């Protein structure tokens, strides 16, 4: 079932199927049992914090927050009735 490659002296054969059986794992490393707690969230850079506060004070949409204008547009029918 191989393919003859004229540029080579040997026959190229299909790759064998990988073994698909389940094997018991005698030892489970500690890293598989429990994970370290996630790192504490880091506040954004001060310049971004100031910008986000200024936008929030003006009622603008902030990244990661709900967009009131988009919700209003999507609530309207797409075709006049």
N, C-alpha and C positions, 0 to 999 in steps of 0.2 A: 504494500500500500504506500510505498515511498514514491517520491518524485525524483526522477533522474535529472541531475544538474550537469549539463555538459561541461561546465567550467571546473568541475570538481571530480576527484577520483572516486568519491564515495556517493552513496545514495542518501538523500535527505529524507528522514522519516518523520512522521507526526510525533508531536510531544506526547508523552504518556499522561493519562488523567491523574490528577493529584489524588492522594488517598483521602477518602471522605468519611472516615470512621472517627468516632469519638473516643478519646483516650482519657482515663482518669488522671488528674493532676495530683500528685502526691503532696506537693508543697505549694501553698499559695503565698506569694510574697506579701509582706505587710502593706505594701503600697496598693494592693488590690482590695484589701479589707476596709481600710479607712483612708480618708483624704484629709489633708490639712485644711483648717478653716480658711475661707476666702480672705484675701487681704482687705483691709479697711478701705472704704471708698475714698478716693483722693479728690479733694475739691479742685475745680478747674482753675486755670491760671487766673490771677487777680484781674487782669484786663478783661477776661471773658466774664467773670462774675459781675464786674461793674457794668459791662455792656448788657448783660442779661437783665440786671436790675433796672437799668434805664429803659430797656424795651418793655419790661413788665409794667413799669410805671406809666408808660404811654399806651398800654393795652395792646401791644403788638404780640404776634405769635412767636413763641420761643421754640427752639429746637427740642424735640422730644415731648412737647406739650400738645394739647388739643388745638386744632385750627378751626375757630368758630366760622370764619368766612367760607372755608371749604365745606364744612357741614351744611351751611345755609345754601350753598350752590347745589350740593348733591341732594338736598331735600326737595328742591323744585323739580317739577316734571321735565323730562328731557324734550318733550314735544308738546306744543300748545294743543289743547283739546278743543 
